[in-house]
């Protein structure tokens, strides 16, 4: 072996602490080291060329860099090896900056000693490196977008327009997400459904986009380029190919079969047969088995029978002009499983707002204490009051409305983060109230108004000018008075005194959080959740739409609170990132995966039970003489090495982190030849 | 060199969390004892019991295995396996005449440089208190 050791000064970041001369002399004395050089900046073009030339001239057949952490410049140094025609994996980095010169700068002598050990450790591992090559896979050029809100729709359209096949999976019967519930959106106060409806129609009719609504992700296998996804489509009892969305079935469904309407945030009712919203895309009826009262004692999922000599049809079946409803199909709670081959996944599952019931101090039992999303429905022309501002309790016009901000956000008891959009949407709602009914008194209780962003501060100033009372200070509680009025026990921080306001309607800006089922989804996908409870991006600044797993991207409010424009920006970024990865025909991955030796494998299967990715399976011999051995799937193995360390026969190896390589590193730290125990 | 005992400590650090927390500690110029030397592994679950025994048999004074925070393992549950393994090893170490306290498992998040540094200092102190490994023979430099 001819190892080249290249020691970096990193300006003086390393050389101030580590005695470079001593380190070089030490490296020269190591077995198998043919060349030792130093450079002021090993990450410079000149140093790169120096390394490349050493390899080309045959002086060096493996490279040890003593510099900063491999996270920094590993790729850069690999490229020098590649340019010289050597396997780029014949490289080992001794981290003598982040893990030596910087944290040990006050003990220079010992830092030099540690640097020597780190270099020796790297050299001894380098001796055992193998000229690996990248593993390449063919790539499935289709994308799964999970979540059909504005983020998912945007990403799907972008990818569809770029020519990729897209599957858009939405758990509700209709796409559109939360945005369809809004009346108007800031800062232009333009109609929300006018923004989203054309996009919903486009996504439904796009030739490359397949909409799978009323469906959830069952499980995900495989990895980037080749995911195998199983989607569970819930049973509706309505043949969507025949349903024309006329709504006839919804009008005959008896009113005793009703539940609070999800689209109206519980402010109205819907029946068991329903079309989720007036904007619904696809506009199809859905049967809710939990609500159905089984008209005429015809239980859904049971066989047809004759009544009065005729085949009995339930009212909904009878009403349907196209015969799309068949309540006699066997009820299958599992629904239908659709299997998809997917190259990359975008998760855009959005958010939920906290329930008002959590906040006992804000009189949640009063029907006139509502969340901002409920108020959004009251403001909307498609809502329960058809856009008239009325109290839910008696459908009368309120004389005064209070908005309370930071309910559950910026509060150590619930969420420490700021939900970001509440200030602006409260200003918007207050403004819409003033525009519709100027005589209603509007109070906003805020800790402070946060309106950064284009045109948003101006929006705030304009709103103030409409005569809205903005009171800076947190609200301690709400009392329900005998006449049903609500007394706000607030505080005015500007004048430093408690204030009390009596109003008829209270709107709570409850915190945005990750939906409960999104956590389950994250677990199925294997992506992480951050400390504030949202999906975690790979890097807070550089890789904001990538998850920690290759080929899985995140966009929109499931990554953190965002307004519509930011969600769209992130969805477009995610779509572009996916497209960039899939542009080539092949995907290249590092060859650091497990390898099972057929000779040594005893077929015990311990590794199979421990593999986090089900990448291992028992292969039965073709005849009785052939023994059972474990096979590893190249595509699903992620190279964690759990199987390697668990194999009782030592039959599994892990390229790049093999037993002998790690043993050599251990031995090098002690200056002895490693012996396996 | 003074006669004061300087322990030799090896830490197996997972590349996603523990190794990165040490990198971050360096970047932030937090100091911790230079007796601590890390070996990078893909996952703490990669750390074979044999590596730990090997290191101790060769005369290392202290060994630790550091992985991702509980329930946040990059490989789903490798850290849990590592934790169980170290716990079992700690049980059998006294049979070889080695104090259990010479082996530790620690959860460190990639963003928690403070925890890494505190752990490093504390473990170094603990090993100093225990003194040189009973297995330390002439093999040591």
Boltz contact constraints between the chains, C-beta under 6 A:
constraints:
  - contact:
      token1: [A, 69]
      token2: [B, 23]
      max_distance: 6.0
  - contact:
      token1: [A, 98]
      token2: [B, 23]
      max_distance: 6.0
  - contact:
      token1: [A, 98]
      token2: [B, 26]
      max_distance: 6.0
  - contact:
      token1: [A, 99]
      token2: [B, 22]
      max_distance: 6.0
  - contact:
      token1: [A, 99]
      token2: [B, 26]
      max_distance: 6.0
  - contact:
      token1: [A, 102]
      token2: [B, 26]
      max_distance: 6.0
  - contact:
      token1: [A, 102]
      token2: [B, 29]
      max_distance: 6.0
  - contact:
      token1: [A, 103]
      token2: [B, 25]
      max_distance: 6.0
  - contact:
      token1: [A, 103]
      token2: [B, 26]
      max_distance: 6.0
  - contact:
      token1: [A, 103]
      token2: [B, 31]
      max_distance: 6.0
  - contact:
      token1: [A, 103]
      token2: [B, 32]
      max_distance: 6.0
  - contact:
      token1: [A, 104]
      token2: [B, 34]
      max_distance: 6.0
  - contact:
      token1: [A, 107]
      token2: [B, 34]
      max_distance: 6.0
  - contact:
      token1: [A, 110]
      token2: [B, 34]
      max_distance: 6.0
  - contact:
      token1: [A, 111]
      token2: [B, 34]
      max_distance: 6.0
  - contact:
      token1: [A, 114]
      token2: [B, 34]
      max_distance: 6.0
  - contact:
      token1: [A, 117]
      token2: [B, 37]
      max_distance: 6.0
  - contact:
      token1: [A, 528]
      token2: [B, 72]
      max_distance: 6.0
  - contact:
      token1: [A, 612]
      token2: [B, 75]
      max_distance: 6.0
  - contact:
      token1: [A, 612]
      token2: [B, 76]
      max_distance: 6.0
  - contact:
      token1: [A, 612]
      token2: [B, 77]
      max_distance: 6.0
  - contact:
      token1: [A, 639]
      token2: [B, 42]
      max_distance: 6.0
  - contact:
      token1: [A, 640]
      token2: [B, 42]
      max_distance: 6.0
  - contact:
      token1: [A, 640]
      token2: [B, 43]
      max_distance: 6.0
  - contact:
      token1: [A, 640]
      token2: [B, 45]
      max_distance: 6.0
  - contact:
      token1: [A, 640]
      token2: [B, 75]
      max_distance: 6.0
  - contact:
      token1: [A, 640]
      token2: [B, 78]
      max_distance: 6.0
  - contact:
      token1: [A, 641]
      token2: [B, 42]
      max_distance: 6.0
  - contact:
      token1: [A, 641]
      token2: [B, 43]
      max_distance: 6.0
  - contact:
      token1: [A, 641]
      token2: [B, 46]
      max_distance: 6.0
  - contact:
      token1: [A, 642]
      token2: [B, 45]
      max_distance: 6.0
  - contact:
      token1: [A, 642]
      token2: [B, 78]
      max_distance: 6.0
  - contact:
      token1: [A, 642]
      token2: [B, 81]
      max_distance: 6.0
  - contact:
      token1: [A, 645]
      token2: [B, 46]
      max_distance: 6.0
  - contact:
      token1: [A, 645]
      token2: [B, 48]
      max_distance: 6.0
  - contact:
      token1: [A, 657]
      token2: [B, 41]
      max_distance: 6.0
  - contact:
      token1: [A, 657]
      token2: [B, 42]
      max_distance: 6.0
  - contact:
      token1: [A, 662]
      token2: [B, 51]
      max_distance: 6.0
  - contact:
      token1: [A, 665]
      token2: [B, 39]
      max_distance: 6.0
  - contact:
      token1: [A, 666]
      token2: [B, 54]
      max_distance: 6.0
  - contact:
      token1: [A, 666]
      token2: [B, 55]
      max_distance: 6.0
  - contact:
      token1: [A, 669]
      token2: [B, 10]
      max_distance: 6.0
  - contact:
      token1: [A, 669]
      token2: [B, 37]
      max_distance: 6.0
  - contact:
      token1: [A, 670]
      token2: [B, 58]
      max_distance: 6.0
  - contact:
      token1: [A, 671]
      token2: [B, 141]
      max_distance: 6.0
  - contact:
      token1: [A, 672]
      token2: [B, 58]
      max_distance: 6.0
  - contact:
      token1: [A, 672]
      token2: [B, 139]
      max_distance: 6.0
  - contact:
      token1: [A, 677]
      token2: [B, 50]
      max_distance: 6.0
  - contact:
      token1: [A, 677]
      token2: [B, 53]
      max_distance: 6.0
  - contact:
      token1: [A, 677]
      token2: [B, 54]
      max_distance: 6.0
  - contact:
      token1: [A, 677]
      token2: [B, 57]
      max_distance: 6.0
